Amino acid sequence: MFRMDWRPSLALALCLAWLVSTQIGCPQSTPQPDGSEEIVSDSDIEKTQEASPDATETTAETTAEISPEATAETTPEISPEATAETTPDTITCQTTKPEQDGDIAMTYGTVRGSQEDGVWSYKGIPYAAPPLGALRWKAPQPPACWKEIRPSASFGSACAQVDIRTNRSSGAEDCLTLNIWRPAQATPQQPRPVMFFIHGGGNVQGASSETNLGSVLIYNGKHLAKQHNVVVVTINYRLAALGYLALPELAKESPHKTSGNYGFLDQVFALRWVQQQILAFGGDPDQVMIFGESAGAVNVCAHLASPLSKGLFHAALMQSGGCGAVESKIAEANGTKRLDQSNCKDAADRLACLRGKDASEIAQIFPADIAITRLEFGGTDRDYGPIIDGYAFLKHPTQTILAKEHNAVPVVIGSNADEYESLLSPTIQVPTQAAYETYVKNLLKTASPTDIDAILKMYDAGKYPTPRDALVDLLTDLAFTCPTRVLTKNLAQNQQASVWRYFFSRRPKLPNREGKAAHGIELLYVFQSLIDIPLFTPDPTDLKISNDMMRYWSRLALHKDPNGPTLPAFAWNAYDPQKDNALQLDEPLAMLQGVRTDRCDLLQRALTKP
């Protein structure tokens, strides 16, 4: 079996400051506590998480100011042992009737939207109770009722996290909110397809309100909603140890005798919320497409594999991510190792001790990381993601697919040509060809000397502008290009529903140079947030590719086929394992017969264990 059919999902590493006229990279500035600015280059693994102007951090206290009823104390009486199956069917809320256009009445209360360019937006809607106190490391619970009309002009807080580059804490545990954009013509009588997006960040960072350059909302659903008449939903979910910590003590108190996967259960709960509430917003609960990038794509695969997600979506799309999970015994051993090194190790009630600590203290006890040079998820106690617990996941997602036991729906999968351009850590230095070759030999030490020589010949640093460029190419194929081929083939061979593959190779036109098809850059095209960048006019070709991608993505949501009932400008053929075909997202659009096939054949042969 090819051991790299999954890569740990990587946090967004968008280099949006390619909008700045410079030849030396993509610097951006982040204000420091002392008033100075920290310069972050395009080679950093992570960008600092920023809140948009209206995305002010909403702690439990500020949430109470928005809606006094919506606090943890007024959560409906539901046992903290309840699970993701909990629904609002038995909840009765006394709510205020809509008073004006844009007011939407739901089970829990009424929200007031904001309109811009014919699109209504609803931000910061709580889809679950704040996972505070006794609800920390529990399955999500329904949110509290609110009586007054709730404004929804601001995003909720990002979930508590630590920037792995700066070690800064941000966000809050009271974070389980979602955001909705709907076209004005979407009504309960004429519902539109729903595009449900899961953000990236390695399951340790990120937020639905993520911005760059201080104000550019990356996951802006407005353009998709307006141009393609769809309802767009983005969500927050618990991250790192607060979202995925596994411990025997947690399993003991669980009704399913499992631990971990809380961030995944949040996503399931949000999908259930969509099933129950989205019609009021003009969304069709029978036409829900899930899509995500990086860790979001890993989570999309998790939903394909999980029995808890059955029937909650009808199509799926994965951008630059694969399928990964770790055995519960490994995850619990990793969690126990860290707990045994903490000041809670000798407490009479170790869980009570942990629940008495704030989020930043938990992050120090259970640190997180995003591994970009290891080949398998779960290799260290800093990895967080899906856990094979016998409840959310019965087996590894790949094995679930191979056994044809997954939630089979039409799927689109793809990756970018230069993923590692923005992911390669600045601590990895390969200034010379000799340094590059030494690094590759250490990275691929399980391969035979003969295969390593063949790989070094295939990715000959002498044929690239710099040794770093050769390494970027190799790591991109190891982590993304080749695993995407394996996953696409596995799905195509084990379900009746069609599968499509793409390869995003567009290098954006910058003011004075050409960019790279780096990790996450396609998000600017999918959400067309490239037109929101101040003082920047996108090249017409980039705008055309963005329009093409938005059309393909939304047609998958509407028709379960990116082509739709009528062909777009270019027909995207379904995946054929014999041809290994993919749509090249570039100018012009083209159907490829194989994507770096020779490279992937060599890497698969070299790294396959007998």
N, C-alpha and C positions, 0 to 999 in steps of 0.2 A: 504493500500500500504506500502510495506517495505520502510521506510524512508531512508535507507542507500543504495539505488541502485546507488549512486554516492559518491565518495569521492573527495575532492579537490586534484587535482593532485599535487604530491610532487616532489620537486627538486631532481635531482640526488644526492644520498648520497652513492656513491660507496666507499668502503673501499679498495682501491687498494693497500694500503701499507700492505695488508696481505702478500705481497711479502717479507716483512721484517721479519727476524727471531726474533720474540718476543712473549712472552706469555701474554703481558699486553694490547693488543689492536692493533690499527693500526695507529700509529702516522705518520704524514707527516709534513714537514716543509715548511713554506712560508716566503720568505724574507720580512723583515720589512723595512720601510724607514730609520731607524737608523742603518741598517746593521745586526740587530739581527734576530732571527728566531722565528716565532710563531708556536707553536705546536698545531696541529688540531687532535683530537682523533676521533675514529670511531663512537662515540656517538653523534658527532655534527650533526645537522640537515642538514647543507649544507657544501660542500667543497668549498674552495676558487676557483673561476674561474681562470684558467690559460690559457695562450695562448701557443700554441706549438711553437717550435723554428722558424718555418716559418710563424707563425700566429701572426705577429706583428700587433699591433693595427693600423688600417688604418682610420685615420680621414679624413674629407673632404679635408684637405690640402694635405695629402699624397696620396689620391686617384688622385688628380689632377696631382701629379708627375708621377703617373703610366700612366695616360691618360689625357692629358690636356683638351681633348674634353668632358670627362666624368664628368662634374661638374653640380651642380644644375642649374647654369646659362644657360647651353646649352641643357637642357631638351627640347625635342620637344614641340612645342606650343600646349598644351592640357590643357583644363580648369581644374583648381584644383577641380572643382565640379564633375569631371568625376568619375566613379565608377569602381568597380572590373571588369565590363564587358569591359573596355577599352582594346583594342587589338592593336598590331602593324601593322594590316592589311594595314593601310593607311600611315605608316611610310616608307619613303625611305631614306636609308643611303648610302653614298658613302664610301665604305670600301675597304681595301686592300685585294687582292686575296691571298689565302694560298701560302706560299713559300716553305714549307718543310713538311715532314711527321709529323703529330701531330697538324698542323694548321687546325682550323675549322672555316669556314665562317658561320656567322649567320645573322639575320636581322640587328642587331645593329653594327656589326663589326666582326673582326676576332680575335680569341684567339689562343694562342700557348700553347700546353700542355707539360707536363713533363712525361717521361716514366720511370717506375720502374717495374722490374720483369714481363714484358709483359702487364702491365696495364698503360693506359694513364690517368693522372689526370689533372683536370682543376679546379683551386681553385679561389674563390673570384670573380666569374662572377656576375656583377650586373644584377639582373632580374627586378629591378624597380628603379625609380629615388630616390635619397636620400630624405627622408621625412623631409626636413628642411624648416624653415621659414613658408611660407603660406601653405606648404604641410604637416606640422605637424598636426596630427589628421584629415587627409584626406585619402580617398581611395588611394591605390598605383597607381603610374603613370608609363608609360614605361620609361626605362632608356634612357640616351642620346646616340647618335651615337658616335663611335670613329673611326678615320680614320686609324691610324697605328695599326699594329698587337699588340694585348694586351697580355703581359705575364700573366700567371695564375699559378705561382708557389707558391704563398702565399695566405693564407686565408684572407678574408676581416675582418673588425672589428666585434667583438661581438656587439650586439645591446646594447644601453645604459641600465645600470642596477646598482642596489645597492645590495651588498652582505648583506643579512638580518642578518647575524651573526656578521660581522665585521663593517657594515655600510660604507663600502668602495664603492665608485663609480668606474665604469669601463665601457669600451666600448664606442660607439659613435652612434649618430643617423644616420649617413651615414653607414648603415649596411645591406641593403637589397641585400645580395649576396647569391649565391649558389655554390655548389661544385659538380663535376662530376668525377666518376671513370668509365672507360670503358675498356673492354678487347680489345686487339689489333685486334681481329677478328670481332668485332662489326663494321658494316658498314651500310650506308643507304640502301644498296642492301640486306644486311642480318642483319636486326635490331634485337636487343636482348631485353628481358623484362626489365622494369625499376622498381627499388626499391627506392621509394621516402620516405626518413626518416625525421620525425619531432622530434626535440630534446625535452627533458623534462626540468624541472626547475620551475614548478608551474606557468608558464606563467609570471614569474617575473625575472627569472635568466636563465643562460645557453647559449650555442652557439654551432654551428655546428663544431667549432674548439676546443671544450672542450678537455682538457687533464688532466692527473693526473701524479703524480710523475715527473712533469715538462716537460715530453716529450712524454708520451704515449697518442697518439690520440685515444680517446675512440670510436668515430664514423668513423673509418677508413674503407672506402669502398673498399680498395684494395683487401682484401682477398676474399670477396664475388664476386667481379668482376672477379678475376683470376680463382678461383676454380669452380665457377658456371656459368660463362659466362653471367653475367647480368650487366646492367648499374646501378650504384648506384648514387643517388642524395641526398645531405643533404642541408638544408637551414637555414638561419637566418630569424627571424621575430620579429616585434616590441613587446616589453615586458612591463608589469606593466602599469603605467598610460600612457606612450607614446603609448602603444599598445591597451589599453582597457578602457581608461577614458571615462565616459559617463557624459554629461552635457546637460541641456536644450538648452544652447547657441550653443553647437555643433550641436544638432539636428536641430535647427532653420536654420543653414546655409547649412545643408545637403540636397542634392536633394531628398533623401528618407526620410527626416525628422527623421533620426535616429542618434544615437551617439554610440561610442564604437566599439568593434570588429575589430579595425584596424589591430591588429596582425593576426587575422583570415583572414581578407581580403588579407593580405600579402601572406598567405599560398595559398589561392585561386589563387592569381595572379601568384605565382610561379608554381602552377599546370597548369595554362593556358600557362605559358612560356614553360613548358615541352611539352605541346601539340603542340606548334608552332615551337620549336627549337630542341627538343631532337633527331629527326631523323638525323640531321646533325652529331650528336655524335654517331650514330649507335644504338640509343634507339628506341624502338617501342612505339609510342604514344597510340597505341591500347592495350598495355599490361603494364599498370602502377599500381603497388601495393603501397598503402600508408601504412606506419607503423610508430609507435612511442611508446615511453616509458614514463610513468608517465604523465606529462602535455601533452607530445606528444600523448599519447594514448587518453587523453580527447579530444585533437584536432582531432584525427582520428574519434572519435565518432561524433564530431561536423560536420565533412565532410559527414559522413553517413546521418546526419540529415538535412544539409543545401541544399536548392534548388540551391544555387550558385555553388555547387560542383558537380552537376549532370553531368554525362558523363566524368568526369575528371580522373576517376580511375576505375579499374575493379576488385580489391580485396583489402582487408584491414586487418590489424593485429594490435592488441592492447596489449601492454605489461604493466601490472601493472597500469592500469588507467581505468576510467569509463566514464560515461556521466554526464555532469553537465552544468547548465546555470542558470542565474539569470534574473528576470524580469527587463525590461529597467527602469521602474519607481523606482525600488529599486536601481539600479546602478546609475541612475541620481541623486537620493536623496543622495546617498553616496558621489558622486563626488561634489555635491553642498555643502554638509556639510563641506568638506575639503576646498573648494574654499572660503567659507564664513569665514573661519578662517585664510585666507592668506592675504598678503599685496596687493593682487589684488582685494579684495572684494569690494572696493569702487571705482575702476577704471571706467572711462566712458565706456571703451571697455575692458571688463574683459578677453576676448579671446586674444586680442592684447597684453594685459599685460602678460598673460601666455606664449604666443608665443615669447615674448621678453626675457624670462628666459632660462637659459641653462638647460641641462638635469638633472644635479645634483640638481638644485633648484626645478625642477618639482618633483623629487623624494622626496624631503623634504616636499613639500606641500601635495603630494599624496603618502604617504608611502605604501610599499607593505609588505605582509607577506605570509607565507605558513602555513596554519592552519593544524596541525596534530592531534588535539584532538577534533576538532569540527566535527559534523556529517553531516553538510550541507554546501554547497558552498553558498557564498553571505551573510554569517552571520555577517560580519563586512565590514567596508569601506576600508579594506586593501586587500580584495580579488579581483583578476583579472582573467577574463576568459570569455567564451561565454556569450553573452547578448541576450535575446529574444527580438528582436527589430522590428519584423514584416517584415524584409528584409533578413538579413542573416539567421535568425532563426524565424520561424513562431510560434513555440511552443517549450516547453522543448524537448530536443532530445529523452528522454525516451518516452514521449507522442507521438512524431513523429513516433518512432518505433512501439509502440503499435497500432497506427492508420494505420500502413503499408504504411506510406507516405514517408519513408526514401529511400535513394539510396541503394537498396538491391543488395549486391554483396557477394561473398564468404568471410567469416570473420573467423579469428582466434583470440581468446581471452585467456589471461592467467594471472597468478600472481605467486609470489614466496612464499615459505614456511615460510621465516623469514623476511618479508618485514621490520618490525619495528626495527630489530636489528641495523640498521644504521640510523634510523629516529627518534628514541626516544630522545627527548631533554635532555641534561645533567642537565637541571634545574628541571626535573621531578625525584624526589628521592623517591624510595620505598624500603628502606633498610630492612624493617621488613614486616612480613605478615600483621600486623595490619595497617601499612602505605599503603600497597598495597590494602587492602580491603576498606580503607577510600577513596583512589583515585578512585577505581572502582565505589563505591557508588555515588561519586560526578559526575563522568563521565556519568553514566547511571541513573541519577536521575529521568528521565521520566518513567523508568520501575518500576513495582510494587516491594515491598519488597520481595515477594515470588519469583519473577523472578530473582531479584538480588542475592538472596540466591542460586538459582539454577545455576546462572552463576558463582558465586564464588566457588561453588562445582565443576562445570565443569572445571574451570581454577583454581584449587586448588594450591595455591602457595607452599604448603607443598610438592607437588609432582614434583616440578621443582627444578633445582639446586639453583636458587635464586628467590626471588619475582619479580625481574626485568624480568627474563625469562618468568614468567607467564604473566606479563603485555605485553611483546612483542608478545606473542602468541595471547592474547586477542585482542590487537589493530590490529595485522595483519589480523585476521579474520574479525573484525569490518570494517576495511577500505578497504580490498582487497579480501580476499577469498570469503566471503559471497556476497558482491556486484557483484563480477565476476560471481557467479552462477546465480544471478537474471538477469543480463544483457545478459548472454549467453542464458538463457532460453527465455527471451523476443525476442531476435533475431531469435532463432531457430523456435519459434512458429509463427513468423510474417513475414517470407520470404521463398521463395522457395529455394533460394541458400543455400548451406550447411554452417554450422557453426561448428567449432572445438574448443575444450577447452584444455588448457595445465596447468600443475601445476609443476613449476620448484622447485625441492627440493634438487638439487645437492649442497652439501657442499664441496667446493673446497679443494683439498689437498694442504696444505701449507708446508713450509720447516719443521716446527716442531709441527704442530697442524692441526686441521680441522676447516675450516671457516664456515660461515653461508650462507644460501640462502637469502641474504639480498636484500633490494630494489636496483634495478639497476645492480646487479651483473651479471644477465643473458646477459647484453650487451657485456661483455667480451667474451661470447661464440658466440653470434649472429654475431658480427663483428670479432671474433677471435683475438681481440686486446690483449688477454692474451699472445700470442706468441711474442708480441712486447715489453714486459717488460724487461728492462735490467737486466742481472744477475739472471734471473729466468727461469727455465725450467718447463713448465706445466706438471702435472701428465698425463700419457698416457690416463687415463680414462677421465680426463677433456677435453683433446684434442678430444677424441672420441665423447663426448657429444656435443662439439662445432661443430664438423663436421656434426653430426646428425641434430643439430638445423639449421645450415646453409643450409643443404639440404632441410629440411622441409620448411624453410622460402622462399628459392628461387624457390622451386617447386610451392608454392602458387602463386608466381608472374608469373611463366611460364604456369602453367596448371590450375590455379584456384582451386587447390587441393594440400595440402601439401604432399600427397602420390605420386602424379604424375601418369602417365599412367602405370608405373611399380612400384610395391611396394618397398619401401626402406627396410632396415633391419628389420623394425618393422612397421606394419600397424597402422595408426592413424585413428580410427573410428570417423565418424562425430558425433556430439553431439546429444544425445537422452535425452530429458527432463525427461523421466521416469527413466532413469538410472543415470542421472547426471554424465556421464562418462567424463573422461579427460585423456590425455596422461601425464604420470608422466615422466618428464625430469630428469632422474637420471640414475644410473647404477645398474641394467639393466633398459632399457625402459620398461614401463608397462602401461596397460590400467586400470585406476582406475574406480570403480563403486561407485561414490560419493567421494567428497573431503571435509573432515571434516563435513560431512552431519549432524551429531547429533548436533554439535556446532552451525552450521548455522541455523538449525531448531529452536533451543532454542533462539538464538539472534533475529531471525526474529519475532518469537512469542512475545518476550519480548519488542521489540522496534517498533512493528507495532501499529500505532495509529488507533483507531476505525474510 
